[in-house]
Amino acid sequence: MAEKAKKPAKKRSSGGKQALIMKKSGSQRVESASRLIDARIQELGDWRGEMLSRLRALIKQADPGVIEEWKWRTPVWSHDGLICTGETYKNVVKMTFSRGASLDDPSGLFNSSLEGRARRAIDFREGDKVNEKALKTLIRAAVALNTSSASDG
């Protein structure tokens, strides 16, 4: 009889969603999140995994100080606050910027969640080209917004 694997501790947030709680030091938590993102990319095993991997690389190039996290069963990238998530669905890889409504988007990358007061997202479909320069600019703008807000507080 096989033993059941132990599940990570979970905690209910005020919004009723579950957040993964890692009871390790900061560097181990980051390493664990990176491993979970690696595992998600591998488990997808199709164009979505390739796209998520590419977006992850662009985020790291745009902001070498980015912190990878794993929240809501989703890859999350932060720097003085949440920058964006990398959600995967059957037909899209969705890059959601938590404060996207406050960002200039002169290249028109945002194509989803346009009605929200705070969030904006970019849906990538199979075969879509990524405007790397514009995306890096948008990521840097999100980091700058977080950094300026952090210094205001």
N, CA and C of each residue as an Amber inpcrd file, in Angstrom:
protein
   459
   0.8460000  -1.1810000   0.0000000   0.0000000   0.0000000   0.0000000
   0.8850000   1.2360000   0.0000000   0.7040000   2.1110000  -0.9430000
   1.5420000   3.3080000  -1.0570000   1.1270000   4.3470000  -0.0260000
   2.1450000   5.0300000   0.5070000   1.8540000   6.1170000   1.4400000
   1.4470000   7.3530000   0.6770000   0.5600000   8.1270000   1.2790000
   0.1700000   9.3980000   0.6690000   1.2610000  10.4180000   0.9430000
   1.5510000  11.2220000  -0.0800000   2.5490000  12.2760000   0.0970000
   1.9730000  13.3660000   0.9920000   2.8230000  13.9050000   1.8390000
   2.3700000  15.0060000   2.6990000   2.1410000  16.2440000   1.8520000
   1.0580000  16.9190000   2.1320000   0.7410000  18.1500000   1.4190000
   1.3190000  19.3290000   2.1800000   1.7280000  20.4030000   1.4480000
   2.2260000  21.5910000   2.1370000   1.1250000  22.2090000   2.9800000
   1.5240000  22.8780000   4.0400000   0.5550000  23.5720000   4.8810000
  -0.1440000  24.6430000   4.0620000  -1.4490000  24.7600000   4.2360000
  -2.1990000  25.7870000   3.5170000  -2.9110000  26.6620000   4.5270000
  -3.1320000  27.8700000   4.1460000  -3.7680000  28.8300000   5.0290000
  -4.8310000  29.5630000   4.2310000  -5.9640000  29.7930000   4.8200000
  -7.0130000  30.5580000   4.1630000  -6.7200000  32.0390000   4.3330000
  -6.7710000  32.7610000   3.2200000  -6.6070000  34.2050000   3.3010000
  -7.9820000  34.8190000   3.4870000  -8.0360000  36.1270000   3.7050000
  -9.3080000  36.7960000   3.9280000 -10.2270000  36.6830000   2.7230000
  -9.6670000  36.4810000   1.5440000 -10.4730000  36.3450000   0.3430000
 -10.9980000  34.9370000   0.1420000 -10.7110000  34.0230000   1.0610000
 -11.2010000  32.6720000   0.9590000 -10.3530000  31.7760000   0.0690000
  -9.3040000  32.3050000  -0.5300000  -8.4250000  31.5040000  -1.3790000
  -7.3200000  30.9220000  -0.5240000  -6.7730000  29.8180000  -1.0020000
  -5.6930000  29.1880000  -0.2640000  -4.3470000  29.6740000  -0.7820000
  -3.4520000  29.9660000   0.1380000  -2.0940000  30.3640000  -0.2260000
  -1.1350000  29.3070000   0.2980000  -0.1270000  28.9910000  -0.4810000
   0.8770000  28.0140000  -0.0800000   1.7880000  28.6570000   0.9600000
   1.9610000  28.0110000   2.0750000   2.8090000  28.5220000   3.1480000
   4.0680000  27.6680000   3.1970000   5.2040000  28.2830000   2.9670000
   6.4820000  27.5870000   3.0510000   7.1480000  27.9950000   4.3620000
   7.4730000  27.0320000   5.1850000   8.0840000  27.3210000   6.4830000
   9.5840000  27.0940000   6.4050000  10.2270000  27.8300000   5.4920000
  11.6640000  27.7060000   5.2980000  12.2710000  29.0950000   5.2700000
  13.5950000  29.1440000   5.2720000  14.2660000  30.4340000   5.1910000
  13.9860000  31.0700000   3.8380000  14.2290000  32.3610000   3.7080000
  13.9460000  33.0970000   2.4800000  14.5620000  32.4890000   1.2400000
  15.8400000  32.1220000   1.2900000  16.4880000  31.5900000   0.0980000
  15.9040000  30.2340000  -0.2900000  15.5530000  29.4110000   0.6810000
  14.9390000  28.1290000   0.3670000  13.5470000  28.3330000  -0.2250000
  12.8060000  29.3470000   0.2420000  11.4760000  29.6300000  -0.2700000
  11.5590000  30.0230000  -1.7390000  12.5290000  30.8810000  -2.0900000
  12.7100000  31.2830000  -3.4770000  13.0970000  30.0780000  -4.3230000
  14.0160000  29.2670000  -3.8160000  14.4470000  28.0720000  -4.5380000
  13.2610000  27.1360000  -4.7530000  12.4240000  26.9680000  -3.7480000
  11.2610000  26.1030000  -3.8700000  10.2880000  26.6430000  -4.9000000
  10.0610000  27.9470000  -4.9100000   9.1690000  28.5530000  -5.8960000
   9.7220000  28.3470000  -7.3000000  11.0130000  28.5420000  -7.4670000
  11.6380000  28.3280000  -8.7700000  11.4780000  26.8860000  -9.2260000
  11.6190000  25.9450000  -8.2980000  11.4360000  24.5260000  -8.6410000
   9.9910000  24.2430000  -9.0360000   9.0480000  24.8640000  -8.3430000
   7.6420000  24.6700000  -8.6820000   7.3190000  25.2380000 -10.0650000
   7.9320000  26.3710000 -10.3960000   7.7360000  26.9550000 -11.7280000
   8.3670000  26.0490000 -12.7820000   9.5790000  25.5450000 -12.5030000
  10.2190000  24.5860000 -13.4150000   9.3020000  23.3860000 -13.6480000
   8.7190000  22.8780000 -12.5680000   7.8480000  21.7070000 -12.6670000
   6.6020000  22.0250000 -13.4920000   6.0340000  23.2090000 -13.3190000
   4.8520000  23.5910000 -14.1040000   5.1930000  23.6240000 -15.5950000
   6.3300000  24.2100000 -15.9220000   6.7610000  24.2860000 -17.3220000
   6.9150000  22.8710000 -17.8960000   7.5510000  21.9830000 -17.1360000
   7.7550000  20.6070000 -17.5950000   6.4290000  19.8600000 -17.7230000
   5.5450000  20.0520000 -16.7570000   4.2770000  19.3130000 -16.7760000
   3.3920000  19.7410000 -17.9420000   3.4760000  20.9880000 -18.3600000
   2.6890000  21.4470000 -19.5040000   3.1410000  20.7320000 -20.7760000
   4.4510000  20.6830000 -20.9940000   5.0200000  19.9020000 -22.0750000
   4.5660000  20.2480000 -23.4840000   4.0520000  21.4350000 -23.6810000
   3.6120000  21.8460000 -25.0140000   3.9640000  23.3150000 -25.2240000
   3.3290000  23.9690000 -26.1670000   3.6310000  25.3630000 -26.4760000
   3.4390000  26.2700000 -25.2620000   2.5090000  25.8920000 -24.3650000
   2.2690000  26.7290000 -23.1720000   3.4730000  26.7190000 -22.2450000
   4.0980000  25.5630000 -22.0810000   5.3060000  25.4750000 -21.2710000
   6.4420000  26.2720000 -21.8890000   6.5710000  26.1720000 -23.2120000
   7.5980000  26.9460000 -23.9180000   7.3530000  28.4440000 -23.7620000
   6.0870000  28.8660000 -23.8830000   5.7590000  30.2850000 -23.7490000
   6.0080000  30.7730000 -22.3260000   5.5790000  29.9960000 -21.3320000
   5.8000000  30.3770000 -19.9450000   7.2860000  30.4920000 -19.6540000
   8.0760000  29.5710000 -20.1700000   9.5230000  29.6030000 -19.9840000
  10.1280000  30.8530000 -20.6330000   9.6550000  31.1740000 -21.8100000
  10.1600000  32.3650000 -22.5210000   9.7940000  33.6460000 -21.7680000
   8.5450000  33.7320000 -21.2990000   8.1130000  34.9180000 -20.5530000
   8.9120000  35.0560000 -19.2620000   9.1560000  33.9370000 -18.5910000
   9.9540000  33.9310000 -17.3720000  11.3490000  34.4890000 -17.6450000
  11.9680000  34.0480000 -18.7320000  13.3080000  34.5220000 -19.0920000
  13.2850000  36.0270000 -19.3670000  12.2610000  36.5060000 -20.0450000
  12.1600000  37.9420000 -20.3420000  11.9780000  38.7600000 -19.0710000
  11.2040000  38.2430000 -18.1360000  11.0090000  38.9300000 -16.8500000
  12.3510000  39.0540000 -16.1330000  13.1120000  37.9640000 -16.0980000
  14.4120000  37.9720000 -15.4250000  15.4170000  38.8890000 -16.1300000
  15.3350000  38.9620000 -17.4590000  16.2130000  39.8760000 -18.1980000
  15.8390000  41.3310000 -17.9160000  14.5520000  41.6040000 -17.8610000
  14.0920000  42.9730000 -17.6280000  14.4010000  43.4380000 -16.2130000
  14.3470000  42.5200000 -15.2530000  14.5940000  42.8630000 -13.8530000
  15.3820000  41.7440000 -13.1740000  16.7150000  41.8310000 -13.2080000
  17.5260000  40.7900000 -12.5740000  17.2680000  40.6380000 -11.0710000
  16.6570000  41.6360000 -10.4480000  16.3460000  41.5610000  -9.0210000
  14.9710000  40.9840000  -8.7160000  14.3050000  40.4480000  -9.7190000
  12.9560000  39.9060000  -9.5310000  12.9850000  38.7080000  -8.5840000
  11.9220000  38.5420000  -7.8370000  11.7710000  37.4050000  -6.9280000
  10.6680000  36.5160000  -7.4820000  10.9760000  35.2460000  -7.6470000
   9.9800000  34.2850000  -8.0960000   9.2530000  33.7220000  -6.8830000
   7.9480000  33.6460000  -6.9990000   7.1200000  33.1010000  -5.9290000
   6.1100000  32.1340000  -6.5370000   5.4590000  31.3920000  -5.6740000
   4.4170000  30.4570000  -6.0900000   3.2060000  30.7280000  -5.2180000
   2.1790000  31.3510000  -5.7970000   0.9580000  31.6740000  -5.0660000
  -0.2300000  31.2980000  -5.9310000  -1.3050000  30.8910000  -5.2870000
  -2.5360000  30.5810000  -6.0250000  -2.3030000  29.5040000  -7.0850000
  -1.3280000  28.6000000  -6.8070000  -0.9510000  27.5340000  -7.7530000
  -0.4690000  28.1070000  -9.0820000   0.1860000  29.2530000  -8.9940000
   0.5940000  30.0040000 -10.1810000   1.9580000  30.6390000  -9.9590000
   2.7950000  30.7050000 -11.0060000   4.0390000  31.4670000 -10.9040000
   3.7370000  32.9570000 -10.7070000   4.4870000  33.5790000  -9.8150000
   4.3210000  35.0030000  -9.5040000   5.7100000  35.6260000  -9.4700000
   5.8170000  36.8220000 -10.0400000   7.0730000  37.5630000 -10.0050000
   6.8510000  38.8810000  -9.2930000   7.7620000  39.1760000  -8.3420000
   7.6180000  40.3620000  -7.4980000   8.9170000  41.1430000  -7.4140000
   8.7690000  42.4180000  -7.1280000   9.8830000  43.3110000  -6.8100000
   9.2550000  44.5070000  -6.1130000   9.4240000  44.5760000  -4.7970000
   8.7590000  45.5920000  -3.9720000   7.2450000  45.5600000  -4.1810000
   6.7110000  44.3790000  -4.3680000   5.2910000  44.1710000  -4.6290000
   5.1290000  43.3110000  -5.8720000   3.9350000  42.8290000  -6.0650000
   3.6620000  41.9270000  -7.1880000   3.8150000  42.6560000  -8.5140000
   4.5500000  42.0510000  -9.4390000   4.6750000  42.5740000 -10.7980000
   3.6110000  41.9080000 -11.6600000   3.6970000  40.5730000 -11.7600000
   2.7640000  39.8540000 -12.6170000   2.7060000  38.3810000 -12.2450000
   1.6820000  37.7300000 -12.7800000   1.5330000  36.2880000 -12.6440000
   1.6650000  35.6680000 -14.0260000   1.8980000  34.3650000 -14.0550000
   1.9780000  33.6210000 -15.3090000   1.0120000  32.4530000 -15.2810000
  -0.2330000  32.7220000 -15.5890000  -1.2750000  31.7000000 -15.5370000
  -1.3260000  30.9250000 -16.8510000  -1.6470000  29.6530000 -16.7570000
  -1.7580000  28.8330000 -17.9680000  -3.1460000  28.2160000 -18.0340000
  -3.7410000  28.3350000 -19.1960000  -5.0560000  27.7730000 -19.4690000
  -4.9630000  26.9060000 -20.7210000  -6.0470000  26.3050000 -21.1220000
  -6.0420000  25.3960000 -22.2680000  -5.5600000  26.0910000 -23.5450000
  -6.0210000  27.3170000 -23.7840000  -5.7160000  28.0040000 -25.0440000
  -4.8720000  29.2590000 -24.9050000  -4.5150000  29.6440000 -23.6760000
  -3.7100000  30.8580000 -23.5020000  -2.7400000  30.7170000 -22.3370000
  -1.6610000  31.4900000 -22.4400000  -0.7980000  31.7660000 -21.3040000
  -1.0670000  33.2290000 -20.9970000  -1.5350000  33.4840000 -19.7930000
  -1.9780000  34.8250000 -19.3980000  -0.9600000  35.4370000 -18.4480000
  -0.4660000  36.5870000 -18.8150000   0.4660000  37.3420000 -17.9900000
  -0.3220000  38.5230000 -17.4140000  -0.6630000  38.4310000 -16.1220000
  -1.4990000  39.4430000 -15.4830000  -0.6450000  40.3680000 -14.6310000
  -0.7180000  41.6510000 -14.9220000  -0.0090000  42.6810000 -14.1660000
  -0.9750000  43.2350000 -13.1210000  -0.6190000  43.1080000 -11.8540000
  -1.5280000  43.4850000 -10.7740000  -1.8830000  44.9700000 -10.7860000
  -0.9770000  45.8070000 -11.2480000  -1.2240000  47.2510000 -11.2970000
  -1.1520000  47.7590000 -12.7390000  -1.5480000  46.9150000 -13.6600000
  -1.4550000  47.2170000 -15.0780000  -2.2310000  48.4410000 -15.5180000
  -3.3570000  48.7270000 -14.8620000  -4.1600000  49.8970000 -15.2370000
  -3.4050000  51.2000000 -14.9850000  -2.3900000  51.1520000 -14.1510000
  -1.5870000  52.3430000 -13.8430000  -0.3550000  52.4630000 -14.7330000
  -0.1820000  51.5290000 -15.6560000   1.0010000  51.5260000 -16.5160000
   0.6730000  52.0610000 -17.8990000   1.6170000  52.8120000 -18.4620000
   1.5000000  53.2060000 -19.8620000   1.7850000  51.9760000 -20.7120000
   1.0110000  51.8070000 -21.7700000   1.1790000  50.6720000 -22.6700000
   1.1510000  51.1700000 -24.1140000   2.1770000  51.9460000 -24.4990000
   2.1680000  52.5430000 -25.8350000   2.1990000  51.5220000 -26.9690000
   2.6850000  50.3160000 -26.7000000   2.7360000  49.2810000 -27.7390000
   1.4490000  48.4690000 -27.8190000   0.5250000  48.7150000 -26.9050000
  -0.7540000  48.0190000 -26.9280000  -0.6560000  46.5340000 -26.6290000
   0.2050000  46.1750000 -25.6870000   0.3630000  44.7590000 -25.3380000
  -0.8470000  44.2090000 -24.5840000  -1.4320000  45.0180000 -23.6980000
  -2.5660000  44.5370000 -22.9140000  -3.7410000  44.2350000 -23.8450000
  -4.2590000  43.0110000 -23.7360000  -5.3780000  42.6030000 -24.5800000
  -6.4440000  41.8440000 -23.7980000  -6.3550000  41.8750000 -22.4580000
  -7.2940000  41.1470000 -21.6170000  -7.4350000  41.8660000 -20.2790000
  -8.5530000  41.6570000 -19.6070000  -8.8350000  42.3000000 -18.3140000
  -8.7590000  43.8200000 -18.4280000  -9.2070000  44.3400000 -19.5400000
  -9.0930000  45.7730000 -19.8090000 -10.0970000  46.6150000 -19.0290000
 -11.1420000  45.9930000 -18.5090000 -12.1850000  46.7360000 -17.8110000
 -11.8980000  46.9480000 -16.3310000 -10.8960000  46.2690000 -15.7970000
 -10.6100000  46.3520000 -14.3630000 -10.0050000  47.6900000 -13.9520000
 -10.1610000  48.0100000 -12.6990000  -9.6020000  49.2560000 -12.1530000
  -8.1090000  49.1480000 -11.8580000  -7.6200000  47.9450000 -11.6720000
  -6.2130000  47.7630000 -11.2840000  -5.4560000  46.8650000 -12.2640000
  -5.9830000  45.6920000 -12.5350000  -5.2660000  44.6890000 -13.3230000
  -5.3770000  44.9450000 -14.8210000  -4.3750000  44.4370000 -15.5290000
  -4.4060000  44.3310000 -16.9880000  -3.6330000  43.0600000 -17.3250000
  -3.9910000  42.4250000 -18.4220000  -3.3400000  41.1610000 -18.7650000
  -3.0090000  41.1100000 -20.2490000  -2.0850000  40.2170000 -20.5520000
  -1.7240000  39.9140000 -21.9310000  -1.9770000  38.4220000 -22.1130000
  -2.8510000  38.0900000 -23.0500000  -3.1050000  36.6890000 -23.3940000
  -2.2290000  36.3210000 -24.5820000  -1.4220000  35.2890000 -24.3950000
  -0.5910000  34.7580000 -25.4730000  -1.2140000  33.4460000 -25.9300000
  -1.4410000  33.3400000 -27.2240000  -1.9940000  32.1210000 -27.8100000
  -0.9020000  31.3960000 -28.6010000  -1.1470000  30.1400000 -28.8900000
  -0.1830000  29.3490000 -29.6460000   0.1700000  30.0630000 -30.9510000
   1.4630000  30.1930000 -31.2010000   1.9400000  30.8250000 -32.4250000
   2.1050000  32.3330000 -32.3360000   1.6480000  32.9540000 -31.2330000
   1.8020000  34.4130000 -31.0810000   3.2700000  34.7940000 -31.0160000
   3.5920000  35.9170000 -31.6160000   4.9260000  36.5070000 -31.5140000
   4.9490000  37.3680000 -30.2510000   6.0790000  37.3820000 -29.5690000
   6.2420000  38.1970000 -28.3670000   7.0840000  39.4100000 -28.7380000
   6.5310000  40.5970000 -28.4870000   7.2850000  41.8290000 -28.6820000
   8.1760000  41.9840000 -27.4450000   9.3740000  41.4040000 -27.5160000
  10.2530000  41.3380000 -26.3490000  10.6340000  42.7050000 -25.8160000
  10.9610000  43.6300000 -26.7030000  11.3730000  44.9600000 -26.2780000
  10.2480000  45.6690000 -25.5270000   9.0420000  45.6290000 -26.0900000
   7.8970000  46.2930000 -25.4500000   7.5450000  45.6050000 -24.1280000
   7.6320000  44.2710000 -24.0840000   7.3050000  43.5540000 -22.8560000
   8.3050000  43.8830000 -21.7470000   9.5880000  43.9210000 -22.0750000
  10.5980000  44.2870000 -21.0760000  10.3670000  45.7090000 -20.5730000
   9.9900000  46.6120000 -21.4690000   9.6990000  47.9890000 -21.0680000
   8.5230000  48.0170000 -20.0870000   7.4980000  47.2270000 -20.3690000
   6.3230000  47.1640000 -19.5010000   6.6880000  46.5730000 -18.1400000
   7.5040000  45.5370000 -18.1220000   7.9400000  44.9260000 -16.8590000
   8.7410000  45.9370000 -16.0390000   9.6510000  46.6450000 -16.6960000
  10.4560000  47.6570000 -15.9810000   9.5670000  48.7750000 -15.4370000
   8.5380000  49.1450000 -16.1780000   7.6010000  50.1750000 -15.7050000
   6.8370000  49.6850000 -14.4700000   6.4650000  48.4090000 -14.4580000
   5.7750000  47.8380000 -13.2990000   6.6920000  47.8350000 -12.0740000
   7.9480000  47.4880000 -12.2860000   8.9180000  47.5040000 -11.1830000
   9.1020000  48.9350000 -10.6770000   9.2360000  49.8870000 -11.5930000
   9.4050000  51.2930000 -11.1990000   8.2030000  51.7890000 -10.3990000
   7.0000000  51.3870000 -10.8030000   5.7890000  51.7730000 -10.0760000
   5.8100000  51.1810000  -8.6710000   6.1670000  49.9150000  -8.5490000
   6.2610000  49.2890000  -7.2370000   7.3320000  49.9490000  -6.3750000
   8.4770000  50.2220000  -6.9770000   9.5950000  50.8050000  -6.2410000
   9.2440000  52.2070000  -5.7510000   8.5940000  52.9960000  -6.5940000
   8.2150000  54.3600000  -6.1870000   7.1430000  54.3030000  -5.1000000
   6.2290000  53.3470000  -5.1890000   5.1860000  53.1950000  -4.1520000
   5.7970000  52.7390000  -2.8500000   6.7920000  51.8650000  -2.9050000
   7.4500000  51.3590000  -1.7000000   8.2050000  52.4800000  -0.9910000
   8.8250000  53.3740000  -1.7730000   9.5750000  54.4690000  -1.1610000
   8.6510000  55.5590000  -0.6400000   7.4150000  55.6290000  -1.1690000
   6.4400000  56.6160000  -0.6850000   5.9080000  56.2410000   0.6950000
   5.8640000  54.9080000   0.9540000   5.2460000  54.4040000   2.1850000
   6.1400000  54.5680000   3.3070000
